[in-house]
Amino acid sequence: MEAPQNQEDKTTQSRPVATAVRAQQPYLIICNISKKPNIKSLMKNAVAFGVTTIYVVGQKKFNFNVVESCEEEEKSDVPTVLRPMIQSGHLHIIQFDKLHECVEHLHNLGIKVIGVEIDESALDVDDTDQCFEGATNAGDGDGSSGAGGGGVAFMMGNEGTGMNQKQMSLCDSFVKISQYGGGTASLNVSVAAAIILQRFYTW
């Protein structure tokens, strides 16, 4: 009797990586995140849902350099699975010292900045058309495509305090994730990012 073949768990099976640029390209801004594990999870979740360029503001305690030296302090903090993607040019990490410089760069590329924050003006992610309106055809978002382009860059708030005033003042709009129970005031930052990016990807 022939032995049954092993079946992959279809709930966790990965889809083939898309080679074409999406019509509505997502980006992620990492700014004001306190914990290294959350930054790592944000990066992995972003890539899982189609992000090919991650913008980083500050975050000096996290080493985004994938070329390691023998010195302990020079060891990369980038998740191992993402390092070959960065080295091959399939994933771009673009760093800025100041948030306003990052946002100005994005706006010059025609990229809209949406903050993920519980705010009176925030639209519910369930209303995807309103949340993501204005997203247009994008380039790579690495600055090489020049002005124009488009897409949406999502910016998360701090794990404990949410977005600071500076972050909120530079967002074009806000999106929130409705909760239907009283278990927690807010979701983990990487979980929230994954939900938003998944909804954007399937929009």
CYANA upper distance limits for C-alpha pairs under 8 A (distance plus 0.5 A):
  8 GLU  CA     13 GLN  CA      7.27
  9 ASP  CA     13 GLN  CA      6.63
 21 VAL  CA     25 GLN  CA      7.69
 21 VAL  CA    138 ALA  CA      8.20
 21 VAL  CA    139 GLY  CA      8.05
 21 VAL  CA    140 ASP  CA      8.28
 22 ARG  CA    137 ASN  CA      7.95
 22 ARG  CA    138 ALA  CA      8.04
 23 ALA  CA    136 THR  CA      7.08
 23 ALA  CA    137 ASN  CA      5.09
 23 ALA  CA    138 ALA  CA      7.00
 24 GLN  CA    135 ALA  CA      6.20
 24 GLN  CA    136 THR  CA      5.91
 24 GLN  CA    137 ASN  CA      5.85
 24 GLN  CA    138 ALA  CA      6.85
 24 GLN  CA    150 GLY  CA      8.00
 24 GLN  CA    151 GLY  CA      5.73
 24 GLN  CA    152 VAL  CA      7.99
 25 GLN  CA     50 GLY  CA      8.24
 25 GLN  CA     51 VAL  CA      7.88
 25 GLN  CA    135 ALA  CA      8.24
 25 GLN  CA    136 THR  CA      8.24
 25 GLN  CA    137 ASN  CA      7.41
 25 GLN  CA    138 ALA  CA      6.05
 25 GLN  CA    139 GLY  CA      8.30
 25 GLN  CA    150 GLY  CA      7.89
 25 GLN  CA    151 GLY  CA      5.23
 25 GLN  CA    152 VAL  CA      7.01
 26 PRO  CA     50 GLY  CA      7.29
 26 PRO  CA     51 VAL  CA      5.97
 26 PRO  CA     52 THR  CA      8.45
 26 PRO  CA    151 GLY  CA      6.44
 26 PRO  CA    152 VAL  CA      5.69
 26 PRO  CA    153 ALA  CA      6.39
 26 PRO  CA    154 PHE  CA      8.06
 26 PRO  CA    197 LEU  CA      7.92
 26 PRO  CA    200 PHE  CA      8.07
 26 PRO  CA    201 TYR  CA      8.21
 27 TYR  CA     46 ALA  CA      8.40
 27 TYR  CA     51 VAL  CA      5.90
 27 TYR  CA     52 THR  CA      7.61
 27 TYR  CA     53 THR  CA      6.32
 27 TYR  CA     54 ILE  CA      6.49
 27 TYR  CA     55 TYR  CA      8.07
 27 TYR  CA    141 GLY  CA      8.41
 27 TYR  CA    151 GLY  CA      8.07
 27 TYR  CA    152 VAL  CA      6.55
 27 TYR  CA    153 ALA  CA      4.77
 27 TYR  CA    154 PHE  CA      6.71
 28 LEU  CA     46 ALA  CA      7.42
 28 LEU  CA     51 VAL  CA      7.60
 28 LEU  CA     53 THR  CA      7.65
 28 LEU  CA     54 ILE  CA      5.52
 28 LEU  CA     55 TYR  CA      6.58
 28 LEU  CA    153 ALA  CA      5.68
 28 LEU  CA    154 PHE  CA      5.46
 28 LEU  CA    155 MET  CA      6.65
 29 ILE  CA     54 ILE  CA      6.56
 29 ILE  CA     55 TYR  CA      5.17
 29 ILE  CA     56 VAL  CA      6.29
 29 ILE  CA     57 VAL  CA      7.93
 29 ILE  CA    153 ALA  CA      6.95
 29 ILE  CA    154 PHE  CA      6.48
 29 ILE  CA    155 MET  CA      5.33
 29 ILE  CA    156 MET  CA      7.76
 30 ILE  CA     39 ILE  CA      7.98
 30 ILE  CA     54 ILE  CA      7.88
 30 ILE  CA     55 TYR  CA      6.68
 30 ILE  CA     56 VAL  CA      5.34
 30 ILE  CA     57 VAL  CA      6.78
 30 ILE  CA    155 MET  CA      7.06
 30 ILE  CA    156 MET  CA      7.51
 31 CYS  CA     56 VAL  CA      6.67
 31 CYS  CA     57 VAL  CA      5.55
 31 CYS  CA     58 GLY  CA      7.11
 31 CYS  CA     59 GLN  CA      7.27
 31 CYS  CA     99 LEU  CA      8.32
 31 CYS  CA    155 MET  CA      7.92
 31 CYS  CA    156 MET  CA      7.92
 31 CYS  CA    157 GLY  CA      8.18
 31 CYS  CA    158 ASN  CA      8.44
 32 ASN  CA     57 VAL  CA      8.30
 32 ASN  CA     58 GLY  CA      8.13
 32 ASN  CA     59 GLN  CA      7.52
 32 ASN  CA    157 GLY  CA      7.43
 32 ASN  CA    158 ASN  CA      6.06
 33 ILE  CA     38 ASN  CA      7.92
 33 ILE  CA     39 ILE  CA      7.33
 33 ILE  CA     59 GLN  CA      7.82
 33 ILE  CA    157 GLY  CA      7.78
 33 ILE  CA    158 ASN  CA      5.61
 33 ILE  CA    159 GLU  CA      7.08
 34 SER  CA     38 ASN  CA      8.34
 34 SER  CA    158 ASN  CA      7.37
 34 SER  CA    159 GLU  CA      7.49
 35 LYS  CA     39 ILE  CA      7.07
 36 LYS  CA     40 LYS  CA      6.74
 36 LYS  CA     62 PHE  CA      7.23
 36 LYS  CA     77 ASP  CA      8.34
 37 PRO  CA     41 SER  CA      6.66
 38 ASN  CA     42 LEU  CA      6.47
 38 ASN  CA    189 VAL  CA      7.57
 38 ASN  CA    190 SER  CA      6.66
 39 ILE  CA     43 MET  CA      6.73
 39 ILE  CA    190 SER  CA      8.33
 40 LYS  CA     44 LYS  CA      6.85
 40 LYS  CA     77 ASP  CA      8.21
 40 LYS  CA     78 VAL  CA      7.07
 40 LYS  CA     79 PRO  CA      6.56
 41 SER  CA     45 ASN  CA      6.47
 41 SER  CA    190 SER  CA      6.30
 42 LEU  CA     46 ALA  CA      6.45
 42 LEU  CA    189 VAL  CA      8.19
 42 LEU  CA    190 SER  CA      5.38
 42 LEU  CA    193 ALA  CA      7.45
 42 LEU  CA    194 ALA  CA      8.31
 43 MET  CA     47 VAL  CA      6.87
 43 MET  CA     54 ILE  CA      8.16
 44 LYS  CA     48 ALA  CA      6.70
 44 LYS  CA     79 PRO  CA      8.08
 44 LYS  CA     82 LEU  CA      7.91
 45 ASN  CA     49 PHE  CA      6.99
 45 ASN  CA    190 SER  CA      7.60
 45 ASN  CA    193 ALA  CA      7.89
 45 ASN  CA    194 ALA  CA      6.11
 46 ALA  CA     50 GLY  CA      7.13
 46 ALA  CA     51 VAL  CA      5.76
 46 ALA  CA    193 ALA  CA      8.05
 46 ALA  CA    194 ALA  CA      7.40
 46 ALA  CA    197 LEU  CA      7.55
 47 VAL  CA     51 VAL  CA      5.36
 47 VAL  CA     52 THR  CA      6.99
 49 PHE  CA    194 ALA  CA      8.00
 49 PHE  CA    197 LEU  CA      6.43
 49 PHE  CA    198 GLN  CA      6.34
 49 PHE  CA    201 TYR  CA      6.89
 50 GLY  CA    201 TYR  CA      7.55
 51 VAL  CA     91 LEU  CA      8.48
 52 THR  CA     90 HIS  CA      7.11
 52 THR  CA     91 LEU  CA      5.31
 52 THR  CA     92 HIS  CA      6.68
 52 THR  CA    140 ASP  CA      7.83
 53 THR  CA     91 LEU  CA      6.30
 53 THR  CA     92 HIS  CA      5.07
 53 THR  CA     93 ILE  CA      6.45
 53 THR  CA     94 ILE  CA      7.85
 53 THR  CA    140 ASP  CA      7.68
 53 THR  CA    141 GLY  CA      6.78
 53 THR  CA    142 ASP  CA      7.19
 54 ILE  CA     91 LEU  CA      8.33
 54 ILE  CA     92 HIS  CA      6.71
 54 ILE  CA     93 ILE  CA      5.53
 54 ILE  CA     94 ILE  CA      6.84
 55 TYR  CA     93 ILE  CA      6.47
 55 TYR  CA     94 ILE  CA      5.38
 55 TYR  CA     95 GLN  CA      6.37
 55 TYR  CA     96 PHE  CA      8.12
 55 TYR  CA    102 CYS  CA      8.05
 56 VAL  CA     93 ILE  CA      7.58
 56 VAL  CA     94 ILE  CA      6.56
 56 VAL  CA     95 GLN  CA      5.12
 56 VAL  CA     96 PHE  CA      6.63
 57 VAL  CA     95 GLN  CA      6.33
 57 VAL  CA     96 PHE  CA      5.30
 57 VAL  CA     97 ASP  CA      6.03
 57 VAL  CA     98 LYS  CA      6.66
 57 VAL  CA     99 LEU  CA      6.37
 57 VAL  CA    102 CYS  CA      7.75
 58 GLY  CA     95 GLN  CA      7.99
 58 GLY  CA     96 PHE  CA      6.96
 58 GLY  CA     97 ASP  CA      5.62
 58 GLY  CA     98 LYS  CA      7.45
 62 PHE  CA     77 ASP  CA      6.56
 63 ASN  CA     74 GLU  CA      7.85
 63 ASN  CA     75 LYS  CA      7.71
 63 ASN  CA     76 SER  CA      5.70
 63 ASN  CA     77 ASP  CA      5.60
 63 ASN  CA     78 VAL  CA      7.52
 64 PHE  CA     76 SER  CA      6.63
 64 PHE  CA     77 ASP  CA      6.63
 64 PHE  CA     78 VAL  CA      6.17
 64 PHE  CA     93 ILE  CA      8.24
 65 ASN  CA     76 SER  CA      6.16
 65 ASN  CA     77 ASP  CA      8.28
 65 ASN  CA     78 VAL  CA      7.95
 66 VAL  CA     76 SER  CA      5.99
 66 VAL  CA     78 VAL  CA      7.20
 66 VAL  CA     83 ARG  CA      6.44
 66 VAL  CA     86 ILE  CA      8.14
 66 VAL  CA     87 GLN  CA      8.02
 67 VAL  CA     76 SER  CA      7.71
 68 GLU  CA     74 GLU  CA      6.53
 68 GLU  CA     75 LYS  CA      5.76
 68 GLU  CA     76 SER  CA      6.46
 69 SER  CA     74 GLU  CA      6.26
 69 SER  CA     75 LYS  CA      7.08
 70 CYS  CA     74 GLU  CA      7.81
 70 CYS  CA     75 LYS  CA      8.20
 71 GLU  CA     75 LYS  CA      7.46
 78 VAL  CA     82 LEU  CA      7.40
 78 VAL  CA     83 ARG  CA      7.16
 79 PRO  CA     83 ARG  CA      7.23
 80 THR  CA     84 PRO  CA      8.42
 81 VAL  CA     85 MET  CA      8.41
 82 LEU  CA     86 ILE  CA      7.01
 82 LEU  CA     91 LEU  CA      8.41
 83 ARG  CA     87 GLN  CA      6.69
 84 PRO  CA     88 SER  CA      6.49
 85 MET  CA     89 GLY  CA      6.64
 85 MET  CA     90 HIS  CA      5.50
 85 MET  CA     91 LEU  CA      5.83
 86 ILE  CA     90 HIS  CA      6.41
 86 ILE  CA     91 LEU  CA      5.17
 86 ILE  CA     92 HIS  CA      6.51
 86 ILE  CA     93 ILE  CA      8.08
 87 GLN  CA     91 LEU  CA      8.49
 92 HIS  CA    142 ASP  CA      7.30
 94 ILE  CA    142 ASP  CA      7.75
 96 PHE  CA    101 GLU  CA      7.40
 96 PHE  CA    102 CYS  CA      6.49
 97 ASP  CA    101 GLU  CA      8.24
 98 LYS  CA    102 CYS  CA      7.14
 99 LEU  CA    103 VAL  CA      6.74
 99 LEU  CA    167 GLN  CA      8.07
100 HIS  CA    104 GLU  CA      6.50
100 HIS  CA    170 LEU  CA      7.63
101 GLU  CA    105 HIS  CA      6.67
102 CYS  CA    106 LEU  CA      6.80
103 VAL  CA    107 HIS  CA      6.59
103 VAL  CA    113 VAL  CA      7.86
103 VAL  CA    170 LEU  CA      7.58
104 GLU  CA    108 ASN  CA      6.66
105 HIS  CA    109 LEU  CA      7.05
106 LEU  CA    110 GLY  CA      6.91
106 LEU  CA    111 ILE  CA      5.59
106 LEU  CA    112 LYS  CA      7.70
106 LEU  CA    113 VAL  CA      8.25
106 LEU  CA    141 GLY  CA      8.43
107 HIS  CA    111 ILE  CA      5.68
107 HIS  CA    112 LYS  CA      7.01
108 ASN  CA    147 ALA  CA      6.10
108 ASN  CA    148 GLY  CA      7.55
109 LEU  CA    141 GLY  CA      7.74
109 LEU  CA    143 GLY  CA      7.94
109 LEU  CA    145 SER  CA      8.47
109 LEU  CA    146 GLY  CA      7.01
109 LEU  CA    147 ALA  CA      5.18
109 LEU  CA    148 GLY  CA      5.50
109 LEU  CA    149 GLY  CA      6.07
109 LEU  CA    150 GLY  CA      6.78
110 GLY  CA    147 ALA  CA      7.38
110 GLY  CA    148 GLY  CA      5.60
110 GLY  CA    149 GLY  CA      5.95
110 GLY  CA    150 GLY  CA      4.89
110 GLY  CA    151 GLY  CA      7.65
111 ILE  CA    135 ALA  CA      8.05
111 ILE  CA    138 ALA  CA      8.46
111 ILE  CA    149 GLY  CA      7.65
111 ILE  CA    150 GLY  CA      4.97
111 ILE  CA    151 GLY  CA      5.41
111 ILE  CA    152 VAL  CA      5.88
111 ILE  CA    153 ALA  CA      7.09
112 LYS  CA    134 GLY  CA      7.91
112 LYS  CA    135 ALA  CA      7.55
112 LYS  CA    150 GLY  CA      7.69
112 LYS  CA    151 GLY  CA      6.82
112 LYS  CA    152 VAL  CA      5.27
112 LYS  CA    153 ALA  CA      6.55
112 LYS  CA    172 ASP  CA      6.96
113 VAL  CA    152 VAL  CA      6.41
113 VAL  CA    153 ALA  CA      5.34
113 VAL  CA    154 PHE  CA      6.47
113 VAL  CA    155 MET  CA      7.62
113 VAL  CA    170 LEU  CA      8.32
113 VAL  CA    171 CYS  CA      5.77
113 VAL  CA    172 ASP  CA      5.87
113 VAL  CA    173 SER  CA      7.51
114 ILE  CA    152 VAL  CA      7.38
114 ILE  CA    153 ALA  CA      6.65
114 ILE  CA    154 PHE  CA      5.47
114 ILE  CA    155 MET  CA      6.74
114 ILE  CA    171 CYS  CA      6.12
114 ILE  CA    172 ASP  CA      6.31
114 ILE  CA    173 SER  CA      5.55
114 ILE  CA    174 PHE  CA      5.77
114 ILE  CA    175 VAL  CA      7.36
115 GLY  CA    154 PHE  CA      6.30
115 GLY  CA    155 MET  CA      5.32
115 GLY  CA    156 MET  CA      6.63
115 GLY  CA    157 GLY  CA      8.23
115 GLY  CA    168 MET  CA      7.58
115 GLY  CA    171 CYS  CA      6.29
115 GLY  CA    172 ASP  CA      8.23
115 GLY  CA    173 SER  CA      6.81
115 GLY  CA    174 PHE  CA      5.13
115 GLY  CA    175 VAL  CA      6.76
116 VAL  CA    154 PHE  CA      7.36
116 VAL  CA    155 MET  CA      6.59
116 VAL  CA    156 MET  CA      5.72
116 VAL  CA    157 GLY  CA      7.33
116 VAL  CA    174 PHE  CA      6.23
116 VAL  CA    175 VAL  CA      5.53
116 VAL  CA    176 LYS  CA      6.24
116 VAL  CA    193 ALA  CA      8.45
117 GLU  CA    122 ALA  CA      7.51
117 GLU  CA    156 MET  CA      7.67
117 GLU  CA    157 GLY  CA      7.15
117 GLU  CA    162 GLY  CA      7.44
117 GLU  CA    163 MET  CA      7.36
117 GLU  CA    174 PHE  CA      6.81
117 GLU  CA    175 VAL  CA      6.74
117 GLU  CA    176 LYS  CA      6.10
118 ILE  CA    122 ALA  CA      7.04
118 ILE  CA    175 VAL  CA      8.09
118 ILE  CA    176 LYS  CA      6.04
118 ILE  CA    177 ILE  CA      8.37
119 ASP  CA    174 PHE  CA      7.92
119 ASP  CA    176 LYS  CA      8.10
121 SER  CA    173 SER  CA      8.33
121 SER  CA    174 PHE  CA      7.21
122 ALA  CA    173 SER  CA      7.56
122 ALA  CA    174 PHE  CA      4.91
122 ALA  CA    175 VAL  CA      5.17
122 ALA  CA    176 LYS  CA      6.23
123 LEU  CA    127 ASP  CA      7.67
123 LEU  CA    130 GLN  CA      7.86
123 LEU  CA    131 CYS  CA      6.48
123 LEU  CA    174 PHE  CA      6.80
123 LEU  CA    175 VAL  CA      5.26
123 LEU  CA    176 LYS  CA      6.50
124 ASP  CA    128 THR  CA      8.26
124 ASP  CA    131 CYS  CA      7.70
124 ASP  CA    175 VAL  CA      6.28
124 ASP  CA    176 LYS  CA      5.56
124 ASP  CA    177 ILE  CA      6.41
124 ASP  CA    178 SER  CA      7.05
125 VAL  CA    131 CYS  CA      6.82
125 VAL  CA    175 VAL  CA      6.51
125 VAL  CA    176 LYS  CA      6.41
125 VAL  CA    177 ILE  CA      6.28
125 VAL  CA    178 SER  CA      8.29
125 VAL  CA    196 ILE  CA      7.47
125 VAL  CA    199 ARG  CA      7.97
126 ASP  CA    177 ILE  CA      8.36
127 ASP  CA    131 CYS  CA      6.74
128 THR  CA    132 PHE  CA      6.39
128 THR  CA    199 ARG  CA      7.96
128 THR  CA    200 PHE  CA      7.95
128 THR  CA    203 TRP  CA      7.26
129 ASP  CA    133 GLU  CA      6.18
129 ASP  CA    203 TRP  CA      8.40
131 CYS  CA    174 PHE  CA      8.22
131 CYS  CA    175 VAL  CA      6.85
132 PHE  CA    152 VAL  CA      8.10
132 PHE  CA    200 PHE  CA      7.87
134 GLY  CA    151 GLY  CA      8.27
135 ALA  CA    150 GLY  CA      6.63
135 ALA  CA    151 GLY  CA      5.04
135 ALA  CA    152 VAL  CA      6.30
136 THR  CA    149 GLY  CA      7.67
136 THR  CA    150 GLY  CA      5.33
136 THR  CA    151 GLY  CA      5.72
137 ASN  CA    149 GLY  CA      6.35
137 ASN  CA    150 GLY  CA      5.85
137 ASN  CA    151 GLY  CA      6.79
138 ALA  CA    149 GLY  CA      4.74
138 ALA  CA    150 GLY  CA      4.87
138 ALA  CA    151 GLY  CA      5.83
139 GLY  CA    145 SER  CA      6.42
139 GLY  CA    149 GLY  CA      5.77
139 GLY  CA    150 GLY  CA      7.65
140 ASP  CA    144 SER  CA      7.96
140 ASP  CA    145 SER  CA      7.39
141 GLY  CA    145 SER  CA      7.67
141 GLY  CA    149 GLY  CA      8.46
145 SER  CA    149 GLY  CA      7.90
156 MET  CA    162 GLY  CA      8.24
156 MET  CA    163 MET  CA      7.64
156 MET  CA    189 VAL  CA      7.38
156 MET  CA    193 ALA  CA      7.64
157 GLY  CA    161 THR  CA      7.86
157 GLY  CA    162 GLY  CA      4.64
157 GLY  CA    163 MET  CA      4.56
157 GLY  CA    164 ASN  CA      7.91
157 GLY  CA    189 VAL  CA      7.92
158 ASN  CA    162 GLY  CA      4.87
158 ASN  CA    163 MET  CA      6.33
158 ASN  CA    164 ASN  CA      8.44
158 ASN  CA    189 VAL  CA      8.09
159 GLU  CA    188 ASN  CA      7.46
159 GLU  CA    189 VAL  CA      6.46
163 MET  CA    167 GLN  CA      6.40
163 MET  CA    168 MET  CA      6.80
164 ASN  CA    168 MET  CA      6.87
165 GLN  CA    169 SER  CA      6.58
166 LYS  CA    170 LEU  CA      7.08
167 GLN  CA    171 CYS  CA      7.17
177 ILE  CA    192 ALA  CA      8.02
177 ILE  CA    196 ILE  CA      8.43
187 LEU  CA    191 VAL  CA      6.96
187 LEU  CA    192 ALA  CA      6.39
188 ASN  CA    192 ALA  CA      6.66
189 VAL  CA    193 ALA  CA      6.70
190 SER  CA    194 ALA  CA      6.65
191 VAL  CA    195 ILE  CA      6.86
192 ALA  CA    196 ILE  CA      6.83
193 ALA  CA    197 LEU  CA      6.50
194 ALA  CA    198 GLN  CA      6.42
195 ILE  CA    199 ARG  CA      6.73
196 ILE  CA    200 PHE  CA      6.69
197 LEU  CA    201 TYR  CA      6.48
198 GLN  CA    202 THR  CA      6.77
199 ARG  CA    203 TRP  CA      6.48
